[in-house]
Amino acid sequence: MGEKVHTVITPKSHSDSYWGDVWRHRELLAFLAWRDLVVRYRQTVVGIAWTVIKPLATVLVYTFIFGYIAQLPSSGIPYVLIVLTGLLPWQLCTLVLTVSSESLIANASLVSKVYFPRIIIPLSSVVVCVVDHLVAFVLIGVLLAWHGIAPGWQIVLLPFVTVLAVLTALGLGLMAAGLNAHFRDFRQLIPLVLQLGIFASPVGYATGILPQKWQYVYALNPAVGIIDAFRWCILGKPELIFAPSVLWSILFAIGTLIYGVRVFRRLEDTFADVM
C-alpha cells in the first residue's frame, strides 16, 4: 500500500492560492446560488411576482407624493418613470448589501464544518439580487411602451451601470459580513443606514432639481452617481445626470471593493471560530 498523503492547510498556504481555490470551487458557488434562488421562490404564494409587486407599490406612493403633491419637475418625462428608474438601482444596491452582509451568519453551519474560500458565500448571494433586479426591470419596459418612449443609444451602457451598483454594494457587504461574524449587534446598523439613505438619494426625484453648488456635496453619496447614470441610460435626458457624481461613484466602487476584499480576507481565518 502506498503512503497516505496529508495536505495541511495553513493561513499562508491557502493565501498563496486563494483565487485559484475560488475558481476550483466554482461549482459550489453555482450550487449555493441555485439553492438561494429555489428557497427564495419555492415557498411563496405569488412566487416571482412579488419581485414586481413590491417596487410597483413603492413607485405608486412616491409618484403620488413627489409627482402629484409636491409637483417636482420631471423634464417632460412621466413622473412614474423618474421614480422607477431611481428605485430599481437603489433596491439592487440595498439588496446586495443586505444579503451579502448576512450571508455568513445564514450559512454558519457550513462555515464551521469544511474549508473553502469563504468569499464564495457572499458572491453566491449576489446572484439572487441580480435575478430579482432583472425581473423587476420588466416594469420599466412596460411603462416605456405604455408612454411611447424609446430609449436612446445610452441604453447600451446600462449593463455597466448595473455592474457598478453590484460592485459598490458588494464591497460594503464584504466588510459588513466580516464584522457581522464577530459583532452580531453590527447587523442592526445596516437597516438603519439604508432607511436613512433612501431619503439622501435621488430615488423619488432627479438630482437636477438641486442648485448646482449643492450637487457637488450631494454627489458624495455614491448612490447618487449610480442612480443618475441608470436613469440617464434609460431616459436619455442630459439634465438627469450630474457627471462628477458618476465619476465619484466609479472611484468609490473600485476603492470599496478592494478594501472590502482585504478586510474580508483578513478576518476569514477566524470565521469558523466565532460562528
C-alpha positions, 0 to 999 in steps of 0.5 A: 500500500502506498503512503497516505498523503496529508495536505495541511492547510495553513493561513499562508498556504491557502493565501498563496492560492486563494483565487485559484481555490475560488475558481476550483470551487466554482461549482459550489458557488453555482450550487449555493446560488441555485439553492438561494434562488429555489428557497427564495421562490419555492415557498411563496404564494405569488412566487416571482411576482412579488419581485414586481409587486413590491417596487410597483407599490413603492413607485405608486406612493412616491409618484403620488407624493413627489409627482402629484403633491409636491409637483417636482419637475420631471423634464417632460418625462412621466413622473412614474418613470423618474421614480422607477428608474431611481428605485430599481438601482437603489433596491439592487444596491440595498439588496446586495448589501443586505444579503451579502452582509448576512450571508455568513451568519445564514450559512454558519453551519457550513462555515464551521464544518469544511474549508473553502474560500469563504468569499464564495458565500457572499458572491453566491448571494449576489446572484439572487439580487441580480435575478430579482433586479432583472425581473423587476426591470420588466416594469420599466419596459412596460411603462416605456411602451405604455408612454411611447418612449424609446430609449436612446443609444445610452441604453447600451451602457446600462449593463455597466451601470448595473455592474457598478451598483453590484460592485459598490454594494458588494464591497460594503457587504464584504466588510459588513459580513466580516464584522457581522461574524464577530459583532452580531449587534453590527447587523442592526446598523445596516437597516438603519443606514439604508432607511436613512439613505433612501431619503439622501438619494435621488430615488423619488426625484432627479438630482437636477432639481438641486442648485448646482453648488449643492450637487457637488456635496450631494454627489458624495453619496455614491448612490447618487452617481449610480442612480443618475447614470441608470436613469440617464441610460434609460431616459436619455435626458442630459439634465438627469445626470450630474457627471462628477457624481458618476465619476465619484461613484466609479472611484468609490466602487473600485476603492470599496471593493478592494478594501472590502476584499482585504478586510474580508480576507483578513478576518476569514481565518477566524470565521469558523471560530466565532460562528 
